[in-house]
Structures are given as C-alpha cells and as structure tokens.
Amino acid sequence: MASLPPKPILIGALRWLQHLREASVESTWSMFLSHPGLSDLTPTQYGAALDWLRREEVLAVGGSEASRASDRLAALTVLRAAVEGSSPAWLRDADRTIRSPDELPLDAASAAEVLELDPADAFHVIRSVWGRVDTQERTELGAAGEVQLLGLLGASLDAEMLHVSEISDGFGYDISVGRADESLHIEVKTTKRRGRLSVYLSRNEFEVMRADPCWRLVAVLLGETGQLAAVGTVDRNWIAQSVPTDSSAYGRWESVRLDVPRSAVSPGIADVQHWVRPGVTADLLQVGFSCSGEPQWLNPPQAGG
C-alpha cells in the first residue's frame, strides 16, 4: 500500500482535467509551458501528472469525461483516482475509523485542501471508494475461501462434497457435505483480517438458516499467500439474535453486516469431525487452527481489552 500522490501531481492532474474540457492535450501542454500563472509546476511535474491520469485510466477515453466536468467534479475525480490508485493503509478499515469528515486521515485532508474540496466531499469520496473496494475484496476472498475449504474437506473427510454456489447462489449456502443419511450445508465467509471478523449475511441466507437445521456459517481465515490459516463456526443462535428486525410491513432488510465477537466463534467444524478419515490429521477442522498459531479472532477476550 502506498501514500496518496504528492501535491504537484494532484494540482497538475486537476489542471489537466479543467483545461482538457475545452482544449486538446497538445494545446493544453503548450499553455502550461507558456502561461506565467501556471509556472509554479515544472514541465516534468505536468508530464508526470498526465501520465498518472492515464495510468489511473481517468483519461482512458481521451478526456471526453473532462469535457463535461465542472471544476468541482474534476477535483472529485482526481481525489477518487488518488485514493483508488494508492490504496492507502487506512482505506481497508475506513468504515470504522473514518465515520465523519472530522476523522479524515492527514493525507486525505491535505489532498482535499490542495484540490479545494470540502472535508465533506473528501469523506464521501473515501466512503464510496471503500465500498467498491470492500465489495470487490469480499467477492474475491469469498471464492478463494470456498475453494480452500473444499480442498480441506475433500482431503480430510470420508464424505461427499458439492460446491453448490457454483450452480446457483440461491441455495443460501455454498458447500454441501455428507453422506446419504446425513449432510451439512455450509455457508462460507472468508477474511484475511486478524482481530476482526465482519461478515455480510443476505436475507436469503438467514431465511435458509432458520428453516434448515443442517445450515452452518463457517468463517475461514486465509493467510497472506492465500493458504488456510484457521476455520471456525459462528453460533447460529447468536446470528438469530443479532440480525435486524423488520419494523414495518413496508420495508425489510436484505443484507446485513455482522461484526462477530470472539465469543460467538467455535474453533473448527464440530459437525464434520466424525467423518474425518482414520489417520488423517485435521487440526483446522478439529481445533480450528494449524501449528502456525491461533488467530486473534478465535482467542478468548483479553482482560481489560
């Protein structure tokens, strides 16, 4: 993860977007080189700003976006590209750490000031970028977690597995495992974060949980290289008590984020342990973690923490 672009890049990028509304790249470049009021940036800095805009695909279609943009929209565009392109360390937890314009990180507040944007504008840009990045990350992680858990189950259990989410996402769970007389329906939620387990549950997944006693929500922790690091089962009674309640016949929740406490996660998957093949070491299924160590989100709460 990198820091936001420096001040000359932000100023240069904004000027490029502003002037490309009415002129070509060539004539704009000539103006930057000759206009005394624009000489605070060097030709190298203007060139670097243009390269940055192209690299971030802000000018991917030749600047037609800029031709319709107001100065404010141009500034918002530059800030969005800066946050998306640099992916600063604070972006990952922006939903928790940046809850108002007063909580902007110093680099974001400085960039907004350079671009002459209000803190509220910068706040909305950051929240928007976080939402898109978080959704994309959850989609990619979710698929990887399902594949990794399927591999573990297949290598450890004397049972049949079916990756039902590849058939349809309407089942309300991702993996079916079991035998002819017994089965388990596993909804997989994946994370790479230690110390925080946040999952998104759809209304359909919740309704399936309520109707299906074989349904389990299994949390999967992946290591930095994508390997399985830990497995835990989230208590279904806690889920039922934690989802919102529809307060009107005219509205209902369709998706909810649950911040799962450590006390609601049981290590491993207890319901599959009687299917473990003789002689197979299945620490991840039985005690929830491998020899690399137990993750924080499976640890008991620390005193005073």
Secondary structure, 3 states (H helix, E strand, C coil): CCCCCCHHHHHHHHHHHHHCCCCCHHHHHHHHHHCHHHCCCCHHHHHHHHHHHHHCCCCCCCCHHHHCCCHHHHHHHHHHHHHHHHCCHHHHHHHHHCCCHHHCCHHHHHHHHHCCCCHHHHHHHHHHHHHHHHHHHHHHHHHHHHHHHHHHHHHHECCEEEEHHHCCCCCCCCEEEEECCEEEEEEEEEECCCCCCEEEEEHHHHHHHHHCCCEEEEEEEECCCCCEEEEEEECHHHHHHHCCCCCECCECCCEEEEECCHHHEEECCHHHHHHECCCCCCHHHHCCECCCCCCHHHCCCCCCC
